[in-house]
Amino acid sequence: MQARAFITGVAGTAISPDERAFLREARPWGLILFKRNIDNQAQIIALTESFRETVGNGDAPVFVDQEGGRVQRMGPPHWPVYPPGIAYGRLYDRDTAKGLAAARLGARLIADDLSRAGITVDCLPLADVPVTGADMVIGDRAYGDNPGKVSAIAAAVAAGLGEGGVLPVLKHIPGHGRAGLDSHQALPVVNVDRAALEASDFAAFRPLAGLPMAMTAHVVFSAIDPVSPATTSAKMVQNVIRGWIGFKGLLMSDDISMGALSGSLRERARASLAAGCDVVLHCNGKLDEMQDVAAESPALAGEAARRADAALAARRPAKEIDLSAARKEFASMMAGVFPAGSRMAAS
């Protein structure tokens, strides 16, 4: 049976009987994991295998936010520490080629961690371009404040993930860096003219338009749509994301349970899909909310299904790598820009 147009979370480290019944009936396209779902590698493998068996699709995508820095769902003692995005930007400023090589290698190592645990998609890279005075929700997660530099590092990260057999998700399209509020808590409104947005915020995403998946920003851009955030704005999706940026891959919402969006979960799901998102993302693992999101998520069909299939088809087997040597090389590359560099050599 055809999967439905949403990605769901679950509550804990194993799928409960009630969740199993829900997943079997609702058939979400994918699963996203958070720290509450993660204990050790064997447990994650069991969880991901259980999810795929329950939804009846051995290739169903499993997502995680594994950026490094503040956003790293898998960490010590079972997995290494990875740097925040700003560390790659600092190295890039000293030596462009070395900065790009480090970003690519770091992502390749992250991909190895994920693929060994049955996780096939990383919500990375970011192409957000922060500005002075913006909320720190992006902050040091960003690669820099220049769109060309951000695009180049993001492309290297995406390539590294791909080399490790993991699909990238570009975020937060068309840009969260200028937001003055944390969209987890409230709705940011960016009051900047379109020319400035196209020169910076949107510009960082344009060279990355060929990536297989992207996640929207819960941000209002008043110059284009003064009412709705990009996630629920047909103007933003069609005119900017699909239009000016030229993104042609699968478009997923950011988490629709976040505080930036208003209305019921059913209304949020419906608005996101109506605006042009191919799938909606719901993360908190609350079963009653999951049921509401599922009720508004149709079976994947038409262009959305084509983009979903194309995104998964873009995944390739991991290339061979000497992990021990690669981790030592990465730690050496990052030692001067990331204080925890010595811990990154862990196997």
Secondary structure, 3 states (H helix, E strand, C coil): CCCEEEEECCCCCCCCHHHHHHHHHHCEEEEEECHHHCCCHHHHHHHHHHHHHHHCCCCCCEEECEEECCEECCCCCCCCCCCCHHHHHHHHHHCHHHHHHHHHHHHHHHHHHHHHCCCCEECCCECCCCCCCCCCCCHHHCCCCCHHHHHHHHHHHHHHHHHCCCEECEEEECCCCCCCCCCCCCCCEECCCHHHHHHCCCCCCHHHCCCCEEEECCCEECCCCCCCCHHHCHHHHHHHHHHHCCCCCEEEEEECCCCCCCCCHHHHHHHHHHHCCCEEECCCCCHHHHHHHHHCCCECCHHHHHHHHHHHHCCCCCCCCCHHHHHHHHHHHHCCCCHHHHHHHCC
